[in-house]
Amino acid sequence: VQLQAYGGGLVQAGGSLRLSCAASGRTFTSYTLGWFRQTLGNEREFVARISGTGSRPMYADSVKGRFTISRDNAKNTVYLQMNSLNPEDTAVYYCAAAAGDYYSARPSGYVYWGQGTQVTVSS
């Protein structure tokens, strides 16, 4: 599975962005998809995940109620809608895929990673 994330950019605090991640491969629905983020000098942080069928979304406490993960299996794409952004959301955002129904925030279970897209939130 190859993943390509895009949609990042510069936004003011309180604004919104939608990230997209396009995946290659014919077995897209066999994978759990997740979003992570990372700032310089810090470990990669879990943001959200969603199962192959689009059910059982899970979110980090820091984004719950503001971010929404979804997927369109017909388009082999997973999305991250980010609302009410604040400067603490500034990071490089990565999409990732885990085999099966991986209901966990641990990065170690995600075997495929996209290249990352920068999100910068100005105050």
N, C-alpha and C positions, 0 to 999 in steps of 0.2 A: 504494500500500500504506500503510495506517495501522497503527501499532503502539501497543500499550498495555501498558506494563510494570507489574507489581504484585508484591507479596509481600515487600517490604522491611520492615525493622523494627529493633528493638533486641534484641541477643542478647549473651550473655556469651561471653567468649573460650572457645574449645573447642566452642562450640555449632554449630548448623546452621540454615540457611534455604534455602528453595527459592523462587527467583524464577520468575515466569511472564511471558510476553509473548504477548498475543493479537494476531493480525494479521487485517486485513480483506483481501478480494480473493479471486478465484477461482484465481489462479495461484501459490498459496503455495509449491508445490514448485519453482517456477522461481527461487526466491531462496535465496541463502546467507544464513543468519542468524548474527548475532554479538552478543556482549555486550561492552560497554566500561564503564569506570568512570572517575570524575573526582572529584578533591578540589579544594577551593577554591584557586585560584591555580596549578593544575597543568593540564597538557594531558590530554586524554582518553586513557586507557590501554586497550589491548586486553586482553581477558580470555579469550575463547574464541569459536570459530566452528564452524559445522556446515553441511554441504552440503544441498542440497534434498532429497536422498534419505535424509538422516540419517547419511551416512557421512563419513569423513575429518574427525573432530573435530580441532581444533587448540587448544592452550592456551598461555597465557603461562607462562613458567617459574615465576613467583611463585605460581601456583595449581595447577600440575600435580600430580596425585595427591590433591588436596583438592576440586576443583570438577569437576563433570560437566555437560556440555551435552547436551541431547537435544531432540528435537522430535516432536510428534504431528501429522502432516499431516492426519489426519482432523479434528482440532480446531483446525487453524491456529494452533498454539501451540508456542512454544519455551520450554524450561526451563533453568534454571541451578541445579543442586543444589550448595550450598556447605557443605562440612563442615570441621571443625577451624578454624573462623574465628578470626582474631586481629585485634587493633586496627588493624593495617595494611591490613586489608580494608575499613575504614570508607570509604565513598564513596557518591556517587550512581551507580547502575548504570543503564545505558542498553542497550536492545536496538536492533538496527539490521539493515537488509536491504540486500543487494547483489544485483544482477542476475546470473543465471547461477551458475557454480561459481567463486566468488571465493575463492581459497585464499591469503589474505593477512591480515595483522594491521593493515594501513594503514587508518585511518579514512576516508581520502579516497575509497575505493572503495564505501563504503556510502552509498547515496543516500536511504534512508528511516530516520528515527530516531524512537524513542518518546520519551516525556516524562521518563523517569527515575524511579527509585524509590530512596529513601534506605536504606542499610544502615549501621547503627551497631553496632560491636562494642566492648563495654566490657571493660576489663581486670580 
